[in-house]
Amino acid sequence: MASPKKVDKRCVMIQRTTRAGITGLVLANTCDECRVAVVDRIDKVGSRRSQNVAIQGKSTLPLFSKGAIRAGVLSEKSCK
């Protein structure tokens, strides 16, 4: 009997980075395949906005604040 695929695989994380003296955040995909992550942003009055972001395997993307004071990855899944 084959074992079921692991559904709760976590590959995408938020990392702090400094480039050219400027500190910011990036989404980092540690897996080999493309992943779609749901990024949740919370502003200073507590309003939430979420965004779906596709990120290729073993790569990073800048994560812009868009007025938020907090951000997190709610969920992720394979691009396929």
N, C-alpha and C positions, 0 to 999 in steps of 0.2 A: 504494500500500500504506500503510495507517494505521500509525502508530508505536504500540508497546505502551504501556500506562499505566505510569507510574513506580511501582514497588511499594514501594521503600524510602523513601518520603516521610516526613520527620521534622518533626512539628509541635509535639509536646508536650515541654516541658523543665521542669526544676526551677529556680526562681528564689528568691533570698533577698529577703525583704521586711521592711520595718519599718512597723508600724502602731501608733499610740498609744504609741510608745516601746518596743514589744515586737518583737523580731526573730524571724522564723519563715520557713518555706518554703511555697511555693505551686507547684502544677502550672499551667503556662501553656500554652494552646493558641494558637499563632500562625496557624493555618489558619482558613478560613471555615467548614468543616464540623465536625460532631461527630466526636470521635476516642475510641477506647478504648485506654488505655495500661495496660501491666503494670508496676506499681511494685514494686520489690524492696527490702525492708528487711533490714538486717543488724544484729543486736544485739551487745553487747560480748563474747559468747562465740563469735561467728561463726555463730550460727543464722540462717537466712534464712527470710523469709516474703514471699510475693508477693500482690498484690491487683490485681484489674482495676478500673479507674476510668474512667467515661465523663465526658467534659468537652466542653461545647458550644464551638463555634467562637468565636475571639476572646474567650476568657474565662479566668479563673483559679479555682482551688479551693485551699483550705488543705490542706497536706500535714502531717498530724500524725505525730509520731515513733513513737508506740505502742511505746516502749521501745527503738527502734533508735538506733544511733549513725551509721549511714550509709544512704543511700537513693539509688536510681537508677531510670531508666526503661529497662526491658529491651526492650520492643517496643511498637508501636502499630499500630492499623489503623482504618479508617473504621468508624463505628457502623453503617452500612448493610450 
